[in-house]
Amino acid sequence: MISNVRLQHFRSYKDSAFEFGDGVNIIVGPNGSGKTNLLEALLVLARGGSYRAGDGDLLELEADWARLDGVVDGAQERTVVFKRGVVLQKTYTIGAKSQSRLSEKQRLPVTLFEPNHLSLLHGSPDGRRAYLDDVLEQTVPGFSVFRKSYKRVLAQRNFLLKKPNTPKQEFFPWNLRLSELGAVIYRARRELVDEFAAHIQETYQRLSGTTTIVSVAHESRIPEVGYESQLLRVLEENHHKDTERGFTSFGPHRDDMMVFFDGTPAALTASRGEARTATLTLKILETRALERTLNTKPLLLLDDVFSELDGVRRRALTEYLQDYQVFITTTDADIVVKHFTSSTIIPTGRS
């Protein structure tokens, strides 16, 4: 839980402080008043980085430094300081210890919903793969290392594919390592999607109040049994085609997660309201996965979550939020307040 935060020269905030309740916190203000910037500050304190910008873009325009101070779990003081220079410096201080980055154990679990997540259904497979991997970085120890290693090996293999006259034998060690790392990523994603699949139908129906049959599946062109050897074989067999194309055409970087409505891809049939409800369903399932795996309740950061939801869906969503510390941004507090008997109202504005 984050009980308070102070923002200095962070985004649109020159120097502002906020106190939060341990339940639902409603961040209200007109567009451009800094609501999303406040959510972003909470994410930086909790996880170490922003979801929408690099560190250099977090400083107030023309400011030489920025600072975030927060109190976590009622006692732990946590500070992040940014300083401009030839290279931007970022320092975290937790208690009396300063460091350049947060360890996995120091990061707080967070479920984030922001409007761009609506592209999970209608957007490219890249976004869905990134979504799964972001969840896995919070739930599987060391997954971030495997994710980065896979990207490096893939980039090296693609470099060799574009390099003229590279002997085929030079690819074998890269093919082997790509297959080993790919198997770790594939199995972690598959396990997570299978967990989603076990609960998505019930959760969506409770949220929507409809009888739509909803399912989710992980899709891969490589068989699950013996994945490492299967991927290695396919990479070897398709060497000539990959050389012609200049990129690696098989592996978990080509997989996808698909949501279906009544057996048809949701991307083809879902309305905006249905897409938002399906995305929120995934976010609820994500929250459950975090809580189950980490044995602690994650923070919920929800940017403009109630837009395009009717009264039934709003009431159903509030049932899932009551037991967490939640931060909801809105331009109309009345829409949110009437669904919560107890909430903390936080007005925002440029300062």
C-alpha positions, 0 to 999 in steps of 0.5 A: 500500500502507498499511503502518500506521495510527493512529486517535485518537478515530475511531469506537470507537477512542480511540487505537490503532495497527496495522501491516499486511503487503503481502499478506493482512491478516486483521482478527479480533474479535467483533462490535462490536470495531471491525473495520469501523471500521478498514476505514472508517479505511483508506478515509478515508485512501485515498479521503477519505471513508466509504462509510457515514456523513458526516464528523461521524459518524466522531468518537468519541462526544462527542470534539471531534476525531479524527485518522488517521495512515498511511504509504502506499507505504512513505514517504508520510505521510498525515494526516486531522484532523476538528475539531468546530465550527459547521461540521465541519473536515476537513484532509488533510496529505500530506507537508508540504502541508495541504488541505481535500480530496484531488485525484483523483491523491491518491486511492488506488484501492480495491475495497470489498466490504461486506454491503450490496453484496449488494443489487446484485442484489436491490436497486433500480436506484439502487444499481446506478447508484451502483455503476457511477458509483463505479467510474467516478469511480476510472477515468475522469478528471473523471467525478465532475464530470459526475456532479455536474453531471448531478444539478444539472441534473436537480434544476433540471429537476425543480424546474421540472416541479413549478413551476406554469405554467412555459412550455415554452420555459424547459425547452429549455436544461435539456433540452439540457444534460441530454442532453449530460451524460447522453450522457457518463454513459451511454457511460461506464457502457455501456463499463464494463458491456461490459467486465464482460460480456466476462469475467463468465462465465469469472470466475463459473464459476471462482469458483463451480465451476458451469456456470451461464451468467452475463451482465450487460447495461446497459439503457436506453430511449434508443438508443445511436446519436445518444444526445444527440439521441435523449434531447433528442427524448424529453425534448421529446416527453414534456414534458406527461407529465413535468409531470404526474408532476413528475419527469424520466422519461428519461435515465441516471438511469432506466437499470439494470445487470442480471445474468442466470443462464441468461437469467433475471434473477438477482434472481428466481432467485439464492440467497443464496450465488449472489448473494454469488458474483455480487457478488464476481464483479463486485468482481473485475471491478471490481478488474481494471478499476481495475488496467488503467486506473490501472496500479496495484494497488488496495487490497481492503477486504473486510468479512465476505467469506467468510460463506455461501461454501462451501469451493470458493468460498473457495479460488477467491476466494483465488486472486484475492486473492494478488497484492494488499494485502487487508484481510479482516474476520472473527469466525473467523480460522481460516476465513480463515487456512487458505486463505492460507499467509502472512497478517497477523493483526490483532486488534481491540478497543475502546480 
